[in-house]
Every structure is written in C-alpha cells, then in structure tokens.
Amino acid sequence: MTDAVVHVVDDDESARESLAFLLESADFEVVAYASAPAFLDALPAAKPGVIISDVRMPEMSGQELVARLAAQKIRMPIIMITGHGDIPMAVEAMRSGVVDFIEKPFSDARMLDALERAMKAAEASPVSDDQAAVLHRLETLSERERQVLDGVVAGHANKVIARELGISPRTVEIYRAKLMTKMQADNLAALVRMTLSARGG
C-alpha cells in the first residue's frame, strides 16, 4: 500500500509537526489536521490510508471522531495517541474498532511499528490472533490475574482495579506485567485486542 497516506489529527501544533516529521522521515506521505472537524471536512477528497488521532482535543475528541467515522462507514484503520490518564477512553476506543493506542510519551519505534500493523490492516481484512492459542493463554491465568485483566479490558485505571480488588495500585501493576508476559502481549493495546477477539468482543 505504497500510496497510502497517514492522516495526523492533533490540535497540538508542536506534537503534530514532530509526528509528521518522524513519519515523513520514514517515507510516509503525511497530511496533518489541527482538529477532527477539519479532517472530516477534508475527508471526501482524502486519499485512503491510516488515521492517527489524539484522544483529547477541544472541538471534537478522538472518540467522537471514531464514532463519526464509524457512522459514515469509513474503514480506514485508526491509531489513537493517549495521555496516561486516557487509558480507559482508549480501551473504549479499541472496542469501537481502533487498531492500536499508544501512550505518551512514545518512542519513534513504537509509533512506526503500530503504523506498519495499521497499514497491513488497511491492505487486508484484519487477521485476528489465533483464538485457540489466546484462549489457551487465558486459561493459564490465575484467578487474580483474570480479575485484573477483566478490569483492564473494561477500561478501568489501575487505582480503580486496586480499589475493587482490595489491593494496592502497585500490586495491580505487577499483575499487569505478569499478564502481558503470559498473554504474549507486547503492549496494552495488544492485550486488550487479543482478549476482546478471543471473547468475541
């Protein structure tokens, strides 16, 4: 998909420009937009590709943009960039079809890796993780690990999960790290995606 465009939607000018610079350096064609409405206005003439959108934007949030695109049956893969406190929102976005979410601050490699996967998703119907393998991994989890996983997939922050389970947020972090290893997930988005896929969304 060499002619695919990366559409960057972010109200923060410096973040938008630095991301565009990174992607252009990696030979992607980039079109940047200062707001979600600006992107929607340009959408009828936009070339197909991948959308990278910030979650928190003043006029229209990343989530609202995802909902609007879904309503218009726009099938472009979407990557969301999220601040640390936005994880519950990002998990909710994954449920509505976002292919990945990336926590700030992120490395160049993390962004380029996500973009490569999103480009593949744009080229073909997304191949789900081998469900049998994922279900088998789910069966290896302890009761407590499963409870923490349920909290993560429900979009709850660590402190909320900790309060519900009567353990400390630090303990939740430890369980989350164990979960990632057992589930063979290299990031939170992958963990949520494979769990939702295996459980049928």
C-alpha positions as semicolon CSV with decimal commas, in nm:
position;residue;x (nm);y (nm);z (nm)
1;M;0,000;0,000;0,000
2;T;0,272;0,240;-0,103
3;D;0,038;0,524;-0,197
4;A;-0,144;0,520;0,137
5;V;-0,148;0,844;0,331
6;V;-0,112;0,891;0,705
7;H;-0,369;1,142;0,830
8;V;-0,247;1,303;1,154
9;V;-0,519;1,469;1,363
10;D;-0,389;1,664;1,665
11;D;-0,469;2,012;1,798
12;D;-0,118;2,047;1,948
13;E;0,086;2,210;1,673
14;S;0,430;2,104;1,800
15;A;0,316;1,743;1,856
16;R;0,154;1,739;1,512
17;E;0,464;1,874;1,339
18;S;0,709;1,643;1,518
19;L;0,494;1,338;1,438
20;A;0,462;1,446;1,074
21;F;0,842;1,492;1,059
22;L;0,900;1,142;1,201
23;L;0,661;0,980;0,953
24;E;0,793;1,173;0,653
25;S;1,147;1,072;0,754
26;A;1,024;0,711;0,734
27;D;0,895;0,778;0,379
28;F;0,525;0,804;0,461
29;E;0,310;1,064;0,289
30;V;0,152;1,273;0,567
31;V;-0,142;1,512;0,578
32;A;-0,190;1,693;0,910
33;Y;-0,508;1,845;1,053
34;A;-0,543;2,080;1,351
35;S;-0,881;1,935;1,456
36;A;-1,120;1,646;1,400
37;P;-1,376;1,869;1,220
38;A;-1,100;1,988;0,984
39;F;-1,025;1,625;0,899
40;L;-1,394;1,542;0,848
41;D;-1,426;1,844;0,616
42;A;-1,134;1,716;0,408
43;L;-1,247;1,354;0,419
44;P;-1,447;1,341;0,090
45;A;-1,130;1,421;-0,105
46;A;-0,885;1,243;0,126
47;K;-0,671;0,958;-0,003
48;P;-0,716;0,625;0,176
49;G;-0,465;0,529;0,442
50;V;-0,430;0,531;0,819
51;I;-0,558;0,788;1,070
52;I;-0,352;0,883;1,377
53;S;-0,561;1,086;1,619
54;D;-0,504;1,231;1,963
55;V;-0,771;1,139;2,218
56;R;-0,806;1,478;2,386
57;M;-0,892;1,762;2,150
58;P;-1,109;2,067;2,224
59;E;-1,366;2,079;1,942
60;M;-1,420;1,707;1,897
61;S;-1,242;1,429;2,087
62;G;-1,069;1,135;1,925
63;Q;-1,352;0,912;2,047
64;E;-1,615;1,132;1,885
65;L;-1,413;1,123;1,563
66;V;-1,405;0,740;1,574
67;A;-1,782;0,732;1,625
68;R;-1,839;0,976;1,338
69;L;-1,618;0,773;1,102
70;A;-1,795;0,451;1,202
71;A;-2,132;0,615;1,131
72;Q;-2,006;0,712;0,786
73;K;-1,878;0,355;0,728
74;I;-1,521;0,484;0,683
75;R;-1,295;0,181;0,704
76;M;-0,955;0,345;0,749
77;P;-0,754;0,194;1,038
78;I;-0,719;0,433;1,332
79;I;-0,434;0,465;1,583
80;M;-0,505;0,672;1,893
81;I;-0,244;0,866;2,090
82;T;-0,332;0,886;2,454
83;G;-0,208;1,058;2,768
84;H;-0,158;0,836;3,074
85;G;-0,499;0,923;3,220
86;D;-0,679;0,841;2,897
87;I;-0,630;0,462;2,907
88;P;-0,998;0,389;2,994
89;M;-1,103;0,604;2,697
90;A;-0,852;0,431;2,472
91;V;-0,979;0,087;2,575
92;E;-1,330;0,203;2,494
93;A;-1,199;0,316;2,155
94;M;-1,047;-0,030;2,095
95;R;-1,395;-0,174;2,144
96;S;-1,521;0,053;1,868
97;G;-1,258;-0,066;1,622
98;V;-0,940;0,137;1,679
99;V;-0,644;-0,080;1,575
100;D;-0,398;0,048;1,837
101;F;-0,349;0,306;2,105
102;I;-0,015;0,447;2,208
103;E;0,060;0,604;2,543
104;K;0,256;0,929;2,556
105;P;0,545;0,972;2,560
106;F;0,609;0,711;2,293
107;S;0,926;0,609;2,110
108;D;0,964;0,652;1,736
109;A;0,993;0,273;1,704
110;R;0,662;0,217;1,887
111;M;0,479;0,455;1,654
112;L;0,635;0,314;1,337
113;D;0,559;-0,041;1,449
114;A;0,193;0,048;1,512
115;L;0,173;0,223;1,178
116;E;0,316;-0,076;0,995
117;R;0,050;-0,301;1,153
118;A;-0,222;-0,048;1,070
119;M;-0,107;-0,032;0,706
120;K;-0,132;-0,411;0,689
121;A;-0,483;-0,388;0,836
122;A;-0,570;-0,136;0,565
123;E;-0,443;-0,373;0,295
124;A;-0,628;-0,682;0,411
125;S;-0,910;-0,780;0,634
126;P;-0,756;-0,782;0,982
127;V;-0,627;-1,125;1,076
128;S;-0,726;-1,198;1,433
129;D;-0,483;-1,364;1,671
130;D;-0,514;-1,740;1,669
131;Q;-0,814;-1,761;1,900
132;A;-0,738;-2,111;2,025
133;A;-0,389;-2,003;2,131
134;V;-0,522;-1,691;2,303
135;L;-0,793;-1,889;2,483
136;H;-0,529;-2,135;2,597
137;R;-0,321;-1,846;2,737
138;L;-0,629;-1,710;2,915
139;E;-0,670;-2,048;3,085
140;T;-0,317;-2,024;3,228
141;L;-0,403;-1,709;3,424
142;S;-0,456;-1,722;3,798
143;E;-0,789;-1,606;3,940
144;R;-0,635;-1,275;4,048
145;E;-0,467;-1,221;3,710
146;R;-0,800;-1,282;3,541
147;Q;-0,968;-1,027;3,769
148;V;-0,702;-0,768;3,683
149;L;-0,738;-0,849;3,311
150;D;-1,116;-0,802;3,334
151;G;-1,056;-0,460;3,490
152;V;-0,808;-0,361;3,218
153;V;-1,038;-0,475;2,936
154;A;-1,327;-0,289;3,099
155;G;-1,114;0,024;3,068
156;H;-1,053;0,079;3,439
157;A;-0,746;0,263;3,564
158;N;-0,503;0,078;3,795
159;K;-0,627;0,261;4,105
160;V;-0,989;0,166;4,027
161;I;-0,895;-0,200;3,979
162;A;-0,691;-0,185;4,301
163;R;-0,986;-0,043;4,495
164;E;-1,228;-0,305;4,357
165;L;-0,994;-0,593;4,441
166;G;-0,873;-0,454;4,774
167;I;-0,507;-0,447;4,669
168;S;-0,257;-0,165;4,606
169;P;-0,216;0,004;4,266
170;R;0,148;-0,115;4,270
171;T;0,027;-0,475;4,305
172;V;-0,208;-0,421;4,011
173;E;0,093;-0,302;3,805
174;I;0,281;-0,622;3,895
175;Y;-0,017;-0,836;3,791
176;R;-0,049;-0,638;3,469
177;A;0,318;-0,703;3,386
178;K;0,266;-1,077;3,451
179;L;-0,045;-1,071;3,232
180;M;0,146;-0,918;2,942
181;T;0,409;-1,192;2,965
182;K;0,162;-1,480;2,995
183;M;-0,059;-1,347;2,717
184;Q;0,246;-1,271;2,498
185;A;0,126;-0,914;2,450
186;D;0,395;-0,654;2,382
187;N;0,173;-0,362;2,484
188;L;-0,159;-0,283;2,646
189;A;-0,339;-0,237;2,315
190;A;-0,236;-0,586;2,200
191;L;-0,353;-0,732;2,532
192;V;-0,696;-0,569;2,502
193;R;-0,729;-0,656;2,133
194;M;-0,649;-1,026;2,170
195;T;-0,871;-1,062;2,478
196;L;-1,169;-0,895;2,310
197;S;-1,111;-1,105;1,997
198;A;-1,092;-1,433;2,190
199;R;-1,403;-1,347;2,390
200;G;-1,592;-1,244;2,080
201;G;-1,574;-0,868;2,151
